[in-house]
Amino acid sequence: MLKIKDVEKTFNAGTVNEKKALNGINLVLNEGDFVTVIGGNGAGKSTMLNMVAGVYPVDRGQIIIDDVDVTKLPEYKRAKYLGRVFQDPMTGTAADMQIDENLALAARRGMFRTLKAGITSKEKSEYKELLKMLDLGLEERLTSKVGLLSGGQRQALTLLMATLKKPKLLLLDEHTAALDPKTAKKVLDITEEIVSKNNLTTIMITHNMADAIRVGNRLIMMNNGKIIFDVSGEEKKKLTTADLLEKFKISAGEELNNDRILLS
């Protein structure tokens, strides 16, 4: 479903601020893979997601989604293949619009727009059923402005919107990091349910080692723009946070010194 081949990216090349963000990344995801990504600051995690999404052009290499070479496609042309949820709950929804209006926007993404009535009764019924799975009471608040929702409610809604069209690839960029622990767990549980139900191929960046081990069928660790550790299946399930720290030390040749990860 996703192939990243020898992708390189350098920011501010030729200046004193030159930064090699990705250094020959290679990654293959099969359909239905749920990959968690962990690594310190500047490891290249978010840059990798941004390159897949088309936010930045690649310096070298190739990106293929569902057998389509998207390397040279701009971000808006790749959007039809992707669903994305960001760290900030305020991103991804329109605060001044109602819950049902936000869902309608997500449902119509990539479709030809007409002057027909905005949201039909049938659609409202469908949205209610979808919202019920979140178990947050939002199915009774279809006409509430999204800006009135809590961070957790808004992030759960964003997740629902990102997966409404069953994207080829779901990108989750630390989408629970800005939430309190209880809410983060709720959103992560909803994430697992939606991904499993729709068999979505997913990449989830996280700073929480326990979540990285528990969630998904595969885990990769990044450092200095490279993938330094890749584990899946039963081997992944048997990992502990201590194992991950040791793997990092062996693969990177240094101790992991990222406070967010160590304190998680």
Backbone as CSV, one residue per row, in Angstrom:
resi,resn,N_x,N_y,N_z,CA_x,CA_y,CA_z,C_x,C_y,C_z
1,MET,0.821,-1.214,0.000,0.000,0.000,0.000,0.855,1.265,0.000
2,LEU,2.035,1.182,0.623,2.964,2.321,0.621,4.386,1.824,0.406
3,LYS,5.089,2.487,-0.503,6.516,2.211,-0.705,7.275,3.529,-0.667
4,ILE,8.204,3.621,0.244,9.116,4.766,0.314,10.485,4.232,-0.086
5,LYS,11.014,4.746,-1.190,12.267,4.212,-1.735,13.373,5.263,-1.721
6,ASP,14.400,5.029,-0.916,15.610,5.867,-0.901,15.305,7.358,-0.829
7,VAL,14.342,7.738,0.006,13.928,9.143,0.073,14.897,9.954,0.938
8,GLU,15.327,11.063,0.373,16.211,11.975,1.087,15.587,13.371,1.102
9,LYS,15.840,14.091,2.221,15.365,15.476,2.317,16.312,16.271,3.195
10,THR,16.790,17.392,2.641,17.651,18.307,3.378,17.006,19.683,3.383
11,PHE,16.883,20.272,4.557,16.342,21.621,4.669,17.490,22.631,4.748
12,ASN,17.284,23.801,4.138,18.280,24.889,4.166,19.645,24.434,3.648
13,ALA,19.625,23.674,2.559,20.872,23.152,1.987,21.839,24.274,1.631
14,GLY,23.099,24.057,1.951,24.143,25.013,1.610,24.250,26.202,2.530
15,THR,23.498,26.176,3.645,23.565,27.266,4.620,24.072,26.726,5.954
16,VAL,24.296,27.639,6.902,24.759,27.208,8.230,23.667,26.441,8.971
17,ASN,22.416,26.592,8.512,21.286,25.902,9.138,20.917,24.605,8.422
18,GLU,21.810,24.096,7.584,21.514,22.877,6.838,21.183,21.719,7.781
19,LYS,20.091,21.025,7.455,19.647,19.903,8.287,19.230,18.738,7.391
20,LYS,19.916,17.615,7.535,19.566,16.403,6.792,18.432,15.721,7.549
21,ALA,17.201,15.907,7.080,16.035,15.407,7.804,15.758,13.936,7.526
22,LEU,15.927,13.522,6.266,15.749,12.119,5.889,16.972,11.674,5.093
23,ASN,17.505,10.530,5.458,18.772,10.089,4.887,18.624,8.704,4.253
24,GLY,17.972,8.673,3.085,17.805,7.406,2.367,16.820,6.459,3.031
25,ILE,15.631,6.981,3.359,14.595,6.178,4.020,14.012,5.144,3.050
26,ASN,13.885,3.906,3.533,13.200,2.844,2.793,12.164,2.205,3.717
27,LEU,10.933,2.143,3.242,9.867,1.562,4.054,8.781,1.019,3.136
28,VAL,8.314,-0.195,3.438,7.214,-0.808,2.689,6.120,-1.202,3.670
29,LEU,4.893,-0.742,3.416,3.738,-1.111,4.228,2.775,-1.926,3.381
30,ASN,2.370,-3.082,3.879,1.356,-3.885,3.215,-0.028,-3.413,3.634
31,GLU,-1.021,-3.772,2.846,-2.391,-3.363,3.153,-2.788,-3.870,4.540
32,GLY,-3.338,-2.971,5.354,-3.777,-3.335,6.697,-2.715,-3.210,7.767
33,ASP,-1.474,-2.909,7.409,-0.420,-2.699,8.403,-0.751,-1.491,9.268
34,PHE,-0.511,-1.612,10.570,-0.650,-0.501,11.506,0.723,-0.326,12.159
35,VAL,1.458,0.673,11.686,2.845,0.873,12.105,2.947,2.047,13.076
36,THR,3.540,1.801,14.230,3.832,2.889,15.156,5.280,3.324,14.951
37,VAL,5.516,4.634,15.058,6.842,5.203,14.802,7.285,5.977,16.033
38,ILE,8.490,5.680,16.517,9.012,6.346,17.698,10.443,6.790,17.445
39,GLY,10.862,7.840,18.129,12.211,8.370,17.963,12.310,9.731,18.618
40,GLY,13.531,10.201,18.831,13.749,11.477,19.502,13.430,12.672,18.623
41,ASN,13.587,13.878,19.185,13.384,15.103,18.413,14.367,15.145,17.255
42,GLY,13.872,15.535,16.079,14.742,15.636,14.913,15.087,14.304,14.280
43,ALA,14.378,13.238,14.690,14.671,11.906,14.142,14.185,11.760,12.705
44,GLY,13.208,12.587,12.318,12.681,12.525,10.955,11.274,11.962,10.869
45,LYS,10.632,11.743,12.018,9.309,11.105,12.036,8.264,11.945,11.295
46,SER,8.082,13.185,11.728,7.074,14.049,11.107,7.455,14.411,9.685
47,THR,8.759,14.563,9.425,9.201,14.853,8.058,8.807,13.717,7.129
48,MET,8.956,12.483,7.590,8.573,11.329,6.779,7.085,11.394,6.432
49,LEU,6.228,11.697,7.431,4.801,11.810,7.165,4.506,12.955,6.205
50,ASN,5.203,14.077,6.385,4.987,15.219,5.503,5.417,14.925,4.072
51,MET,6.455,14.128,3.919,6.894,13.756,2.569,5.860,12.852,1.898
52,VAL,5.290,11.923,2.666,4.242,11.050,2.129,3.021,11.881,1.736
53,ALA,2.695,12.877,2.563,1.519,13.710,2.307,1.751,14.734,1.201
54,GLY,3.021,14.960,0.829,3.315,15.915,-0.229,3.507,17.335,0.245
55,VAL,3.690,17.515,1.556,3.906,18.860,2.094,5.211,19.439,1.555
56,TYR,6.236,18.593,1.463,7.523,18.996,0.894,7.854,18.094,-0.296
57,PRO,8.567,18.628,-1.291,9.046,17.768,-2.384,10.261,16.969,-1.916
58,VAL,10.440,15.783,-2.446,11.608,14.978,-2.095,12.831,15.506,-2.839
59,ASP,13.992,15.403,-2.231,15.243,15.748,-2.922,15.664,14.588,-3.824
60,ARG,15.396,13.397,-3.321,15.768,12.189,-4.059,14.883,11.050,-3.571
61,GLY,14.586,10.105,-4.455,13.808,8.945,-4.049,12.418,8.921,-4.658
62,GLN,11.588,8.025,-4.145,10.281,7.761,-4.753,9.274,7.388,-3.671
63,ILE,8.037,7.853,-3.846,6.940,7.510,-2.935,5.789,6.960,-3.762
64,ILE,5.357,5.740,-3.428,4.298,5.061,-4.174,3.173,4.679,-3.210
65,ILE,1.953,5.077,-3.532,0.779,4.737,-2.728,-0.160,3.897,-3.568
66,ASP,-0.428,2.680,-3.131,-1.325,1.763,-3.841,-0.952,1.662,-5.327
67,ASP,0.331,1.455,-5.570,0.889,1.275,-6.923,0.850,2.529,-7.789
68,VAL,0.549,3.677,-7.203,0.568,4.946,-7.938,1.766,5.765,-7.473
69,ASP,2.624,6.157,-8.411,3.782,6.973,-8.075,3.313,8.409,-7.831
70,VAL,3.364,8.833,-6.566,2.877,10.170,-6.203,4.026,11.136,-5.921
71,THR,5.251,10.709,-6.224,6.439,11.486,-5.864,6.352,12.944,-6.295
72,LYS,5.848,13.177,-7.496,5.819,14.540,-8.022,4.449,15.198,-7.917
73,LEU,3.496,14.506,-7.296,2.160,15.088,-7.145,2.141,16.096,-6.003
74,PRO,1.484,17.253,-6.183,1.363,18.218,-5.079,0.447,17.680,-3.983
75,GLU,0.474,18.337,-2.853,-0.269,17.875,-1.676,-1.757,17.690,-1.960
76,TYR,-2.382,18.640,-2.668,-3.825,18.561,-2.871,-4.231,17.379,-3.748
77,LYS,-3.322,16.946,-4.643,-3.630,15.798,-5.505,-3.411,14.466,-4.789
78,ARG,-2.643,14.485,-3.711,-2.449,13.258,-2.929,-3.559,13.077,-1.889
79,ALA,-4.290,14.149,-1.619,-5.280,14.130,-0.535,-6.310,13.016,-0.699
80,LYS,-6.615,12.649,-1.942,-7.644,11.620,-2.161,-7.194,10.245,-1.674
81,TYR,-5.890,10.059,-1.513,-5.375,8.776,-1.040,-5.246,8.732,0.489
82,LEU,-5.276,9.903,1.117,-4.849,9.997,2.512,-5.921,10.515,3.467
83,GLY,-5.824,10.044,4.708,-6.532,10.649,5.820,-5.458,11.058,6.811
84,ARG,-5.636,12.203,7.473,-4.575,12.673,8.359,-5.142,13.340,9.600
85,VAL,-4.543,13.035,10.755,-4.923,13.673,12.011,-3.652,14.230,12.640
86,PHE,-3.697,15.514,13.017,-2.534,16.194,13.556,-2.546,16.197,15.085
87,GLN,-1.459,16.681,15.660,-1.335,16.737,17.118,-2.317,17.719,17.738
88,ASP,-2.526,18.851,17.096,-3.390,19.903,17.621,-4.859,19.570,17.331
89,PRO,-5.679,19.392,18.375,-7.104,19.080,18.160,-7.846,20.175,17.387
90,MET,-7.280,21.384,17.354,-7.933,22.485,16.653,-7.719,22.410,15.137
91,THR,-6.815,21.545,14.711,-6.528,21.390,13.279,-7.375,20.246,12.706
92,GLY,-7.917,20.446,11.541,-8.651,19.356,10.890,-10.153,19.486,10.933
93,THR,-10.652,20.466,11.708,-12.097,20.716,11.736,-12.349,22.209,11.575
94,ALA,-13.566,22.559,11.193,-13.956,23.967,11.067,-14.747,24.353,12.314
95,ALA,-14.135,25.166,13.173,-14.704,25.473,14.488,-16.068,26.151,14.421
96,ASP,-16.289,26.996,13.411,-17.531,27.768,13.325,-18.659,27.013,12.627
97,MET,-18.372,25.780,12.207,-19.402,24.975,11.557,-19.900,23.883,12.501
98,GLN,-21.092,23.378,12.238,-21.708,22.350,13.071,-21.021,21.001,12.872
99,ILE,-21.271,20.084,13.796,-20.706,18.737,13.700,-21.137,18.072,12.398
100,ASP,-22.441,18.140,12.083,-22.917,17.491,10.857,-22.347,18.152,9.608
101,GLU,-22.115,19.467,9.656,-21.541,20.169,8.509,-20.085,19.749,8.288
102,ASN,-19.354,19.558,9.376,-17.977,19.087,9.265,-17.924,17.692,8.662
103,LEU,-18.817,16.826,9.098,-18.867,15.465,8.555,-19.262,15.486,7.077
104,ALA,-20.164,16.388,6.723,-20.591,16.509,5.325,-19.425,16.960,4.441
105,LEU,-18.608,17.866,4.943,-17.426,18.307,4.197,-16.490,17.131,3.944
106,ALA,-16.285,16.320,4.987,-15.402,15.156,4.850,-15.983,14.147,3.864
107,ALA,-17.297,13.957,3.903,-17.958,12.990,3.025,-17.913,13.425,1.560
108,ARG,-17.832,14.735,1.330,-17.861,15.255,-0.042,-16.466,15.544,-0.599
109,ARG,-15.452,15.205,0.149,-14.099,15.491,-0.313,-13.817,14.793,-1.641
110,GLY,-13.379,15.560,-2.610,-13.049,15.005,-3.924,-14.238,14.848,-4.856
111,MET,-15.449,15.196,-4.367,-16.646,15.054,-5.198,-16.991,16.363,-5.891
112,PHE,-17.768,16.260,-6.962,-18.243,17.442,-7.668,-19.325,18.116,-6.830
113,ARG,-19.212,19.417,-6.622,-20.173,20.149,-5.793,-21.328,20.686,-6.637
114,THR,-22.527,20.653,-6.048,-23.713,21.166,-6.746,-24.449,22.145,-5.830
115,LEU,-25.597,22.630,-6.289,-26.400,23.566,-5.497,-27.522,22.856,-4.738
116,LYS,-27.418,21.535,-4.609,-28.442,20.795,-3.873,-28.394,21.150,-2.395
117,ALA,-29.451,20.782,-1.667,-29.497,21.026,-0.223,-28.258,20.449,0.444
118,GLY,-27.753,21.185,1.437,-26.489,20.823,2.069,-26.414,19.421,2.620
119,ILE,-27.303,19.079,3.569,-27.247,17.772,4.221,-28.636,17.158,4.224
120,THR,-28.767,15.971,3.684,-30.070,15.308,3.617,-30.394,14.615,4.941
121,SER,-31.651,14.273,5.124,-32.083,13.551,6.334,-31.393,12.193,6.433
122,LYS,-31.205,11.563,5.279,-30.532,10.259,5.246,-29.088,10.395,5.748
123,GLU,-28.431,11.461,5.301,-27.055,11.686,5.739,-26.991,11.945,7.245
124,LYS,-27.934,12.708,7.753,-27.947,12.996,9.194,-28.096,11.714,9.996
125,SER,-28.927,10.807,9.516,-29.108,9.515,10.195,-27.811,8.715,10.167
126,GLU,-27.126,8.751,9.021,-25.854,8.034,8.892,-24.805,8.626,9.831
127,TYR,-24.760,9.951,9.932,-23.789,10.605,10.799,-24.049,10.262,12.269
128,LYS,-25.334,10.173,12.628,-25.675,9.802,14.007,-25.141,8.422,14.346
129,GLU,-25.309,7.485,13.422,-24.819,6.123,13.649,-23.304,6.094,13.759
130,LEU,-22.641,6.878,12.913,-21.183,6.946,12.969,-20.705,7.509,14.300
131,LEU,-21.355,8.557,14.747,-20.953,9.222,15.990,-21.199,8.357,17.220
132,LYS,-22.155,7.451,17.135,-22.449,6.572,18.270,-21.241,5.728,18.659
133,MET,-20.446,5.328,17.663,-19.302,4.468,17.951,-18.240,5.185,18.795
134,LEU,-18.273,6.531,18.789,-17.318,7.280,19.595,-17.678,7.233,21.078
135,ASP,-18.955,6.971,21.352,-19.439,6.888,22.740,-19.125,8.164,23.520
136,LEU,-19.348,9.311,22.850,-19.089,10.603,23.490,-20.345,11.480,23.533
137,GLY,-21.477,10.911,23.132,-22.732,11.654,23.156,-22.882,12.656,22.022
138,LEU,-21.980,12.634,21.055,-22.017,13.628,19.979,-23.158,13.375,19.001
139,GLU,-23.700,12.158,19.004,-24.812,11.860,18.088,-26.059,12.678,18.434
140,GLU,-26.122,13.197,19.655,-27.255,14.032,20.069,-26.942,15.517,19.930
141,ARG,-25.764,15.828,19.367,-25.344,17.229,19.262,-24.942,17.576,17.832
142,LEU,-25.641,17.022,16.863,-25.281,17.211,15.454,-25.172,18.673,15.042
143,THR,-26.008,19.531,15.642,-26.022,20.937,15.222,-25.163,21.830,16.119
144,SER,-24.411,21.233,17.047,-23.502,22.018,17.892,-22.298,22.473,17.085
145,LYS,-21.822,23.679,17.369,-20.602,24.172,16.730,-19.405,23.371,17.252
146,VAL,-18.509,22.978,16.354,-17.359,22.160,16.722,-16.442,22.904,17.699
147,GLY,-16.415,24.229,17.593,-15.582,25.020,18.494,-15.973,24.892,19.950
148,LEU,-17.179,24.386,20.219,-17.650,24.223,21.609,-17.240,22.881,22.199
149,LEU,-16.671,22.002,21.404,-16.299,20.673,21.885,-14.985,20.710,22.652
150,SER,-14.806,19.712,23.510,-13.532,19.575,24.216,-12.459,19.092,23.243
151,GLY,-11.204,19.152,23.676,-10.109,18.712,22.822,-10.248,17.259,22.410
152,GLY,-10.632,16.401,23.366,-10.790,14.983,23.071,-11.930,14.711,22.109
153,GLN,-13.061,15.406,22.317,-14.208,15.241,21.424,-13.859,15.696,20.013
154,ARG,-13.134,16.785,19.942,-12.779,17.337,18.635,-11.785,16.422,17.907
155,GLN,-10.845,15.850,18.674,-9.873,14.959,18.046,-10.548,13.674,17.569
156,ALA,-11.499,13.168,18.349,-12.246,11.977,17.938,-13.057,12.258,16.675
157,LEU,-13.646,13.442,16.607,-14.399,13.835,15.412,-13.469,13.953,14.211
158,THR,-12.289,14.547,14.415,-11.308,14.677,13.334,-10.913,13.303,12.806
159,LEU,-10.738,12.359,13.721,-10.387,10.989,13.340,-11.491,10.368,12.493
160,LEU,-12.735,10.594,12.894,-13.873,10.075,12.140,-13.926,10.699,10.747
161,MET,-13.666,11.996,10.663,-13.675,12.701,9.378,-12.551,12.198,8.464
162,ALA,-11.382,11.951,9.056,-10.222,11.517,8.269,-10.401,10.125,7.686
163,THR,-11.263,9.337,8.309,-11.445,7.942,7.875,-12.790,7.693,7.208
164,LEU,-13.581,8.735,7.062,-14.934,8.591,6.524,-14.939,8.014,5.109
165,LYS,-13.944,8.400,4.306,-13.864,7.939,2.913,-12.945,6.723,2.759
166,LYS,-12.587,6.109,3.898,-11.706,4.928,3.904,-10.455,5.164,3.041
167,PRO,-9.561,6.016,3.516,-8.369,6.365,2.738,-7.441,5.173,2.528
168,LYS,-6.626,5.255,1.508,-5.626,4.211,1.262,-4.623,4.156,2.411
169,LEU,-4.377,5.333,2.999,-3.365,5.440,4.037,-3.798,6.469,5.068
170,LEU,-3.723,6.096,6.348,-4.075,7.001,7.448,-2.797,7.425,8.152
171,LEU,-2.594,8.740,8.262,-1.400,9.294,8.896,-1.789,9.968,10.209
172,LEU,-1.218,9.495,11.315,-1.520,10.023,12.645,-0.243,10.603,13.241
173,ASP,-0.184,11.936,13.328,1.029,12.614,13.784,0.889,13.027,15.246
174,GLU,1.223,12.099,16.146,1.113,12.327,17.594,-0.272,12.874,17.954
175,HIS,-1.293,12.209,17.451,-2.650,12.756,17.554,-3.250,12.687,18.951
176,THR,-2.554,12.068,19.911,-3.053,12.069,21.300,-2.136,12.858,22.229
177,ALA,-1.068,13.442,21.701,-0.043,14.079,22.543,-0.552,15.302,23.301
178,ALA,-1.527,16.017,22.739,-2.013,17.241,23.373,-3.161,16.986,24.352
179,LEU,-3.520,15.717,24.550,-4.659,15.369,25.403,-4.194,14.856,26.758
180,ASP,-5.062,14.977,27.759,-4.737,14.413,29.066,-4.756,12.888,28.963
181,PRO,-4.074,12.179,29.892,-3.918,10.716,29.765,-5.219,9.949,29.570
182,LYS,-6.270,10.304,30.323,-7.545,9.578,30.220,-8.172,9.785,28.839
183,THR,-8.171,11.034,28.374,-8.738,11.343,27.063,-7.901,10.731,25.953
184,ALA,-6.568,10.765,26.120,-5.669,10.185,25.121,-5.950,8.702,24.942
185,LYS,-6.184,8.005,26.057,-6.485,6.568,25.978,-7.794,6.334,25.234
186,LYS,-8.791,7.175,25.516,-10.085,7.047,24.853,-9.935,7.229,23.339
187,VAL,-9.208,8.266,22.931,-9.015,8.536,21.503,-8.209,7.417,20.850
188,LEU,-7.227,6.886,21.571,-6.416,5.792,21.022,-7.250,4.523,20.867
189,ASP,-8.139,4.269,21.834,-9.040,3.113,21.724,-9.964,3.251,20.513
190,ILE,-10.479,4.476,20.299,-11.328,4.740,19.138,-10.539,4.541,17.847
191,THR,-9.283,4.979,17.866,-8.406,4.824,16.710,-8.261,3.355,16.333
192,GLU,-7.962,2.528,17.332,-7.789,1.093,17.078,-9.065,0.481,16.518
193,GLU,-10.208,0.895,17.062,-11.493,0.355,16.607,-11.762,0.718,15.150
194,ILE,-11.540,1.985,14.792,-11.796,2.443,13.426,-10.835,1.784,12.439
195,VAL,-9.555,1.719,12.804,-8.547,1.115,11.922,-8.850,-0.359,11.693
196,SER,-9.205,-1.061,12.772,-9.503,-2.487,12.666,-10.768,-2.729,11.842
197,LYS,-11.808,-1.955,12.108,-13.090,-2.125,11.426,-12.952,-1.923,9.918
198,ASN,-12.127,-0.946,9.516,-11.994,-0.600,8.091,-10.725,-1.160,7.447
199,ASN,-9.943,-1.917,8.231,-8.683,-2.498,7.739,-7.813,-1.433,7.073
200,LEU,-7.620,-0.319,7.767,-6.884,0.813,7.220,-5.375,0.639,7.415
201,THR,-4.616,0.904,6.388,-3.158,0.946,6.491,-2.795,2.253,7.184
202,THR,-2.052,2.154,8.276,-1.886,3.303,9.170,-0.446,3.485,9.625
203,ILE,-0.011,4.744,9.692,1.261,5.107,10.321,0.935,6.050,11.477
204,MET,1.359,5.689,12.676,1.092,6.519,13.850,2.397,6.893,14.544
205,ILE,2.692,8.186,14.561,3.844,8.681,15.314,3.415,8.879,16.757
206,THR,4.244,8.432,17.688,3.955,8.606,19.103,5.250,8.808,19.874
207,HIS,5.156,9.498,21.007,6.315,9.628,21.895,6.181,8.674,23.084
208,ASN,5.074,7.920,23.110,4.799,7.017,24.228,5.235,5.593,23.862
209,MET,6.294,5.122,24.527,6.839,3.805,24.192,5.850,2.681,24.461
210,ALA,5.088,2.789,25.561,4.112,1.747,25.887,3.039,1.649,24.802
211,ASP,2.563,2.809,24.318,1.568,2.815,23.239,2.162,2.259,21.948
212,ALA,3.417,2.624,21.671,4.078,2.154,20.449,4.184,0.635,20.435
213,ILE,4.390,0.041,21.613,4.499,-1.419,21.720,3.126,-2.079,21.640
214,ARG,2.155,-1.498,22.344,0.830,-2.128,22.468,-0.001,-2.024,21.200
215,VAL,0.075,-0.892,20.507,-0.808,-0.617,19.377,-0.161,-1.059,18.064
216,GLY,-0.966,-1.617,17.182,-0.498,-1.960,15.844,0.233,-3.287,15.765
217,ASN,0.623,-3.632,14.544,1.295,-4.916,14.319,2.780,-4.761,14.003
218,ARG,3.236,-3.485,13.976,4.634,-3.243,13.612,5.129,-1.952,14.252
219,LEU,6.392,-1.907,14.604,6.991,-0.732,15.236,8.314,-0.421,14.550
220,ILE,8.507,0.860,14.218,9.814,1.273,13.715,10.350,2.406,14.588
221,MET,11.662,2.427,14.738,12.333,3.475,15.499,13.234,4.248,14.554
222,MET,13.211,5.588,14.680,14.010,6.435,13.805,15.032,7.242,14.595
223,ASN,16.121,7.572,13.935,17.152,8.428,14.515,17.975,9.040,13.388
224,ASN,18.175,10.354,13.462,18.983,11.067,12.463,18.550,10.769,11.027
225,GLY,17.251,10.764,10.803,16.732,10.617,9.450,16.794,9.220,8.879
226,LYS,17.001,8.225,9.757,17.072,6.836,9.303,16.186,5.946,10.169
227,ILE,15.747,4.823,9.595,15.064,3.793,10.376,16.147,2.883,10.944
228,ILE,16.228,2.828,12.288,17.308,2.061,12.914,16.813,0.757,13.536
229,PHE,15.478,0.604,13.625,14.931,-0.619,14.228,13.547,-0.839,13.663
230,ASP,13.237,-2.069,13.267,11.963,-2.408,12.630,11.550,-3.788,13.142
231,VAL,10.432,-3.852,13.857,10.016,-5.112,14.462,8.510,-5.295,14.299
232,SER,8.057,-6.537,14.168,6.634,-6.792,13.966,6.224,-8.116,14.607
233,GLY,4.918,-8.379,14.566,4.381,-9.661,15.009,4.640,-9.979,16.471
234,GLU,4.905,-11.254,16.750,5.096,-11.723,18.116,6.301,-11.080,18.784
235,GLU,7.335,-10.812,17.997,8.533,-10.179,18.551,8.205,-8.799,19.113
236,LYS,7.335,-8.061,18.403,6.920,-6.741,18.874,6.127,-6.842,20.172
237,LYS,5.214,-7.813,20.225,4.357,-7.963,21.402,5.149,-8.258,22.673
238,LYS,6.302,-8.893,22.506,7.117,-9.276,23.665,8.035,-8.152,24.154
239,LEU,8.101,-7.058,23.409,8.980,-5.961,23.779,8.544,-5.288,25.073
240,THR,9.497,-4.707,25.772,9.221,-3.843,26.922,9.851,-2.480,26.624
241,THR,9.505,-1.470,27.428,10.117,-0.152,27.224,11.625,-0.227,27.443
242,ALA,12.049,-1.064,28.376,13.489,-1.240,28.608,14.168,-1.831,27.365
243,ASP,13.476,-2.772,26.710,14.007,-3.355,25.467,14.202,-2.279,24.406
244,LEU,13.205,-1.380,24.281,13.285,-0.331,23.272,14.464,0.603,23.530
245,LEU,14.654,0.966,24.788,15.782,1.832,25.136,17.110,1.161,24.798
246,GLU,17.188,-0.132,25.056,18.409,-0.869,24.769,18.623,-0.989,23.258
247,LYS,17.530,-1.240,22.518,17.626,-1.333,21.061,18.117,-0.006,20.472
248,PHE,17.615,1.088,21.035,18.035,2.409,20.567,19.536,2.601,20.813
249,LYS,19.972,2.242,22.004,21.387,2.409,22.360,22.290,1.597,21.430
250,ILE,21.879,0.369,21.153,22.683,-0.507,20.287,22.681,0.006,18.841
251,SER,21.491,0.361,18.325,21.369,0.755,16.925,21.914,2.149,16.645
252,ALA,21.699,3.082,17.582,22.125,4.463,17.365,23.524,4.734,17.900
253,GLY,24.008,3.850,18.771,25.328,4.053,19.355,25.357,5.130,20.413
254,GLU,24.195,5.442,20.966,24.100,6.461,22.012,22.842,6.229,22.840
255,GLU,22.775,6.878,24.001,21.591,6.783,24.847,20.483,7.661,24.279
256,LEU,19.239,7.220,24.454,18.089,8.063,24.094,17.936,9.129,25.178
257,ASN,17.971,10.397,24.770,17.920,11.469,25.771,16.723,12.392,25.573
258,ASN,15.653,11.871,25.000,14.449,12.663,24.775,13.528,12.577,25.984
259,ASP,13.319,13.711,26.662,12.544,13.714,27.903,11.102,13.272,27.688
260,ARG,10.479,13.685,26.579,9.072,13.331,26.337,8.893,11.822,26.269
261,ILE,9.850,11.167,25.617,9.766,9.707,25.502,10.075,9.032,26.830
262,LEU,11.129,9.484,27.486,11.556,8.850,28.733,10.539,9.023,29.853
263,LEU,9.835,10.154,29.859,8.847,10.422,30.913,7.477,9.844,30.604
264,SER,7.300,9.354,29.374,5.986,8.845,28.975,5.669,7.516,29.667
